[in-house]
Amino acid sequence: MPVSGLIVSLGPDSAAVERTLATLAEDPRFVVGEQRNSRLALVLDTPNQSADREAWRDLEALPAVRWIDLVYISIDPNEADPAGGTRHERRH
């Protein structure tokens, strides 16, 4: 189960920011943290890597999102990816 800590840079359009915040607040994949100026803290929690990729695409498509910084990620190295294989294969 991927869990990511993100800092999202928001654009200057206040109406777009409000729509983006409302969308994120209703999406169970995201935990909305503190907003300081144009920076918003988020936690993304998804059941698998395919869902994680989909959530990133959805986040990038929101109207006020300008940039996403990945601050932290935790991925189970043994987690099977529905697209096939595992995310991290052990090499000896």
C-alpha positions as CSV (number, residue, x, y, z in Angstrom):
1,M,0.0,0.0,0.0
2,P,1.7,3.2,-1.2
3,V,1.6,6.1,1.2
4,S,3.0,9.5,0.0
5,G,3.6,12.8,1.7
6,L,3.2,15.6,-0.8
7,I,3.5,19.4,-1.0
8,V,1.3,20.8,-3.7
9,S,2.0,24.3,-5.1
10,L,-1.3,26.0,-6.0
11,G,-1.9,28.6,-8.7
12,P,-3.0,32.2,-8.0
13,D,-6.7,31.8,-9.1
14,S,-8.6,31.8,-5.8
15,A,-11.7,30.2,-7.4
16,A,-9.6,27.4,-8.9
17,V,-7.9,26.9,-5.5
18,E,-11.3,26.6,-3.8
19,R,-12.5,24.0,-6.4
20,T,-9.3,22.1,-6.0
21,L,-9.5,22.1,-2.1
22,A,-13.2,21.0,-2.3
23,T,-12.4,18.1,-4.6
24,L,-9.5,17.0,-2.5
25,A,-11.5,17.2,0.7
26,E,-14.1,14.8,-0.8
27,D,-11.6,12.3,-2.2
28,P,-10.9,9.5,0.3
29,R,-7.5,8.8,-1.2
30,F,-6.2,12.2,0.1
31,V,-5.8,13.6,3.6
32,V,-5.6,17.4,3.3
33,G,-3.2,19.0,5.7
34,E,-2.2,22.6,6.4
35,Q,-2.2,25.2,3.7
36,R,0.4,28.1,3.9
37,N,0.1,30.7,1.1
38,S,0.2,28.7,-2.1
39,R,1.6,25.5,-0.6
40,L,-0.7,22.6,0.5
41,A,0.4,19.5,2.5
42,L,-1.3,16.3,1.4
43,V,-1.1,12.6,2.3
44,L,-2.0,10.2,-0.5
45,D,-2.9,6.6,0.6
46,T,-3.8,4.1,-2.0
47,P,-4.3,0.3,-1.9
48,N,-1.8,-0.5,-4.7
49,Q,0.6,1.1,-7.2
50,S,-1.9,1.2,-10.0
51,A,-4.3,3.2,-7.9
52,D,-1.4,5.4,-6.8
53,R,-0.6,6.2,-10.4
54,E,-4.2,7.0,-11.1
55,A,-4.4,9.3,-8.0
56,W,-1.3,11.2,-9.2
57,R,-2.9,11.7,-12.6
58,D,-6.1,12.9,-11.0
59,L,-4.2,15.3,-8.7
60,E,-2.2,16.7,-11.6
61,A,-5.4,17.4,-13.5
62,L,-6.9,19.6,-10.8
63,P,-7.3,23.2,-11.9
64,A,-5.1,24.9,-9.3
65,V,-2.3,22.4,-9.1
66,R,0.9,23.8,-10.5
67,W,3.6,21.6,-9.0
68,I,3.8,18.5,-6.8
69,D,6.7,17.8,-4.5
70,L,7.1,14.3,-3.2
71,V,8.4,14.6,0.3
72,Y,8.0,11.0,1.5
73,I,6.9,7.7,0.1
74,S,6.4,4.2,1.6
75,I,5.9,1.2,-0.6
76,D,5.8,-2.4,0.5
77,P,8.6,-4.0,-1.5
78,N,6.7,-7.3,-1.7
79,E,3.4,-5.7,-2.9
80,A,2.2,-7.2,-6.2
81,D,1.4,-4.6,-8.8
82,P,-1.9,-5.4,-10.7
83,A,-0.1,-4.5,-13.9
84,G,2.3,-7.4,-13.3
85,G,5.2,-8.2,-11.1
86,T,6.3,-6.3,-8.0
87,R,7.3,-2.7,-7.8
88,H,10.8,-3.6,-6.4
89,E,12.3,-6.9,-7.2
90,R,15.1,-8.0,-5.0
91,R,18.4,-8.6,-6.6
92,H,21.1,-10.7,-5.0
